[in-house]
């Protein structure tokens, strides 16, 4: 019995390291901070319809993915596109970053968009297309063009889409009808960016609607 008690005391001394030899508990050294790298992102924001430069676009980090999981410090740097549409945004990222998505906040008259970069494309300076805001009112018809790769909607960004601002009195129902110029392209309308079943006719109470799938079409609004 005493032998067993002696073993317990020895074990307790080894585990606690307090009071047996006058030692003190020493906290483990904190892990070294993850290494970072400064990456210069850039591009030129252009009008997706007319092709000219878009100035005064705010650029910031939106999504960051890295091998080390979510970083403890999320870079808050911002940039603004100049008169020629160009911008440069330096970000301090984890060394093993996988991808970033930049948010491009549009000036009045345009719609926000995003641009994704990976390590292999970080040095590129792409032309980033930004849609002018489409506006329709009851009794109007407008031409709509949706380009591939400019903006994506639905879960996982599975559909090319474009926002349409419907101007009407608050709560006034407005019927929208879309007629694709090429019926082989399944264009349609949805009320939310998360919808995945576009229709040719949609009634909205003001607000916005979205045109789904690439192509050109005639959009009409009626009371």
N, C-alpha and C positions, 0 to 999 in steps of 0.2 A: 504493500500500500504506500509506504513512504517513497519507494523507488518511483512509483507512478506519479506521486505528487512532485518529486524532483524534476521529472521530465516535463510536467505541466509548467513549472516555474521557469525552466530553461526556455521552453517554447514561448511563454509569455514575454520573456525578456527579449527574445529575438524579434517577435512581432511588434511589440510596443516600443522597444529601445528606450524606455523611460524608467529611471529609478534603479536599474540594475547595475549600470556602470556610470551613472551620472550623465548618460547621454540625453540628447534632446531629439524630438521628432523633427526631421528636416523635410520640408515640402519638396516634392519633385520639381525640378527645373521646368519652367514653362516651355512649350515647344517653340522653336524659332518661328518668327512670322513668315508667312508664305512669300516667296519671291515674286516680284512684279516686273512688268515690262511696260514701257510707254509706247503706245501704238498711235500713229497719226492716221486718222480716217479723214476722208474727204470725198468730194464729188461736186457735181454741177446740177442744180435743180432747174428743170426746164418744163415749160408748158406742154402737157401731154397732147393738146389739140393743135396749138399753133407752133410749138417748137422754140419759142423765145425763152430767155432767161427769166427766172422767178427770184426776185430779191426779197430780203427781210423774212426769210424762212428760219424759224428757230430749230436748232438741232440739239438733241440730247440723247443720252443712253436710255434705252427702253428695256431691253432684255440682255442679260449676260449669262452665258453658260460656260462652265469650266470643269476640268477634271477633279478639282478640289471641292466641288459642290458650290453652294451659294457663298459668295465672298462676304467677309465681315464688313468691308467698306465698299459701298457702291459709288462709283465716280459720279460727281454732280456737275462736271464741266459742261458748258454749253457753247454753242457757236451760232452765228447768224450768217446766212448767205448774203454775199455782196451784190452789187449792181449787175454783175455778170453771172449771178447764180451760183458762184463757187463758194465753198466753205472748207475749213479744216478744223477737225475736232480731235485734240490729243486726249487720250485716256490712259490712265495707269491701270493695267489689267493683270490678273494672275498669270504667271508665266505659261501655264498650261490651259489657257482659255480656248474654248471650242468655237464659239460664235458670239456675235453681238448683233442686236437689232437696234438701229437708231430711229428715234421718232422725229419726224419732220413736221413741225407745227406750222401750218400755212398762214400767210397773211390774209386779210379780207379778200374775198373773191375766189379763194382756192380751197381745196379739201386737204386735210392732213394725210400723210402717207408714212411709210416705213421703208427702211433699207437694211438688208441683212448682209453681214460680212463674216467670213471665216478667215483663219490664218492665211490660207492660200490666196485670198482675194483682198487682204487688208490694204495692200499697197495700191490697189486700183482706184481710179478716180472716175467712177461711172457717171453717166448722165442719168439722173434720177427724175423720172417723169412724175409730174404732179397735175392732177385734174383741176381745171377751172370749175367752180361750183355751177352746176346746172340748176336753173330755177324755172318752174312751170306754174302757171295760174289757171284756174278754171276758164275754159273757152280757148285755150292755147294748144298748139301742137309744136313740138320741137324735134330736131334731129338729135339722136343720141348715138355716140360711138363709145364702145367699150374695148379697150386695147388689152392684149394679153400682158400679164405681169406688172401692171401699174398698181392695182389695188386688189386685195383678196378678201372674201367674206366666207361665212359659215365655219363650222368646226374644222380646225387645221388649215384654214385658208384654202379650201378646196375649189372655190369658184372665183373667177374674175368678176368684178362687180364695179358699179359706179353709183355714187349717191346722187339723188335728185331732191332738191328742196321744193316742197309743195307749199306755195303761198296761198293761204285762204284764211277766212275768219276763224277764230278759235272754235273748235268743235264742229266746223262745217265739213260734212262728208264730201270727198272729191273722188270721183271714179277715174282711175288711170287705165289707159289701154295702150299696149305696145304691139306694134306690127313690125316684125323683123323684115329687112329688105331681102335677106336670104333665108328662106324658110327651112333650109337644111341645118341652120345654126339654132340651137334651142335656147333663144333668149327669152327672158321672162322678168317678172316683177316680184319682189318680196318686200315686206314691211320692216323686217329686222335683219341685221347682219348675220344672225344665227340660223335663219330659215334656210332650208335646203330644198324646198319644193316650189320653184317659181311658177307663176301663173301669168296668163296674158292679160287678165283684167284684175284690178285690185282697187278696193275702196279704202281710202285713208282719211282720217279726220285731221287734216293739216299735218305739219311736221315733215317727215322725210319718207322716201321710198328708195329702193335700190334696184337697179337694173342688173340682172345676172347674165353672165356668159358673154364672151367676146363676140363682137359683130356690130352692125349698124342697124338702126331701127327708127321708126317714127313713134313718138310718144305723145299721146293726146290726153288732156285733162278735161273732165266734164263735171258739172254740178249734179 
